[in-house]
C-alpha cells in the first residue's frame, strides 16, 4: 500500500495542532505561569514532525484509495492524541505518559473522562488545551462523518452520502461542505461564548465551556463541572448548546440557505427530541416521587443531566448516581444512544435505532403477509441497499466490543459496575461513570494503567464508528 498520501495528510493535521498549542502558551505567558514553555516546546516538536512528514511525501500521488482512507483516519487520530499528550506529560501536573495519553485521547474523541484531580488549581493553559482538543475533535468528527464515513460505508453511514452531497447541489464538493460546516461550527461557538459571558461567567470560563458544549465534549474548568456555577440560567443555556451540537450540521447549511423546515422535518431530529423529552419527564418524575427535589429543581437538573448523557457530553450538575437505581439504569442506557449522525455526538446514533425499527417492522409485516411486498422506509424514503445490513452489523459489533471491553476492564480488578460503566462511557464517548472507583463527579485517576490504555482504545474505537478501526485488524485488508 502506498502510504505517502496518508503520511502527508497526517502531517497537515499535525501542523494545525502545532498552531493550536500556541494559544494556551500565550494564555500561560500572560498569566505568568511557566507552563508556557511546555506548550512552546510541544508546538515545536509537533511542527518539526509535521514539516518532516509533509516535505518527504508532498508529491507522487493524486487520489486516495479506500484502504488509504481507512489508514489515514486511524493514523491521524492516533497521532493527534499522542502529540496532544505532550503538554500534559511535560506540565507541572506531573502526569505519567499513560495519564497524559488518556487525557488527550479523551479530549480529541470528545469523551470527557479525566484523570486530572484538582482542576480548580490547574494552570489556565492546561484547562484551555483540554477545551481546544475537544473543540478540534468535534469539528473533526463532523467533517469525517460528512466527507469520509459515507464513502467508507461505515455502519449505515453511506445513506448520508446522498443526504450530504447529491441533494446539496449548491455545495457539490466535500471541501466546500467542510468549509461551510466549519463556519457554522465557529459561529455557534462564538455565540455560546458571548451568551455564557453575558450570564456572568468569566471570559475564560465562557470560552472553555462554549467550546466543550458545542463539541459535546464535557471537559470543564472545575472539579464540580457546570455545578460550580450553581446557576439555573447557565444550566438551561448549556443544555441548549449541547442540543445544538447534537444536531446534523448539514441541516444547518440548509437552514442558512433558507430551508429552515429541514431541521424540524428530519426524522433524526424528531426522534432525538422525543427521546430527550421522555427521558427528562421520566427522570424528573422519579426524582420528585422519591422526595429528592421539588418540581422546578427536578426539571432543571433532570434536563441538564439527561441532555448531557444522551449527547455524550458528560457535564454534570449533580451526583445523579445518588438518585436511585432507576435513574442509574436509565442513564446507563442513554449513554449508548448518542445524538444525530453528522453532529459532534458519539454513541450508536439515533438514525441506527430508527433504521433497525423500520427493518424489524418490515420483517414483521412480511411474516404476517408472506405474499405482500414491503420495504423499510427512513425519513419518508426507501432505505438504500445495504444500509439495513450495515446497521445490524454495527449493532452486533458494538455489543461485542462493549462486552469484550467490560471483560478486559474486569480483569484489572475493577468491580462489576465500574467495568460495565467504564466500557460504556469509553466506547460511547460519554465521560462519566459509575461504581466504587469512579462516579459522575469523580475521575478515572485510580484506575490501573492497563485499564486506562484499554479505555483509550475503546474511545478511539467508538469515535471512529467501529468498522473504521476493526477493518485494519483483518488480514484481508492488508492483502488487498
Secondary structure, DSSP 8 states (H G I E B T S, - for coil): ---HHHHHHHHHHHHHHHHHHHHHHHHHHHHT-TTHHHHHHHHHHHHHHHHHHHHTSSSS-----HHHHHHHHHHHHHHHHHHHTHHHHHSTT---HHHHHHHHHHHHTT------S-GGGS-HHHHHHHHHHHHHHHHHHHHHHHHTHHHHT-TTTTHHHIIIIIT-GGG-SHHHHHHHHHHHHHHHHHHHHHHHHHTT--HHHHHHHHHHHHTT----SSTTGGGGT--HHHHHHHHHHHHHHTS-HHHHHHHHTT-THHHHH-HHHHHHHHHHHHHHHHHHHHHHHTTSS-HHHHHHHHHHHHHHHHTT----SS-GGGS-HHHHHHHHHHHTT---TTSS--SS-HHHHHHHHHHHHHHHHHHH-TT-----EETTEE--TTHHHHHHHHHHHHHHHHHHHHHHHHTTT--HHHHHHHHHHHHTT-----SSS--TT--STTS-HHHHHHHHHHHHHHHTTTHHHHGGGSHHHHH-
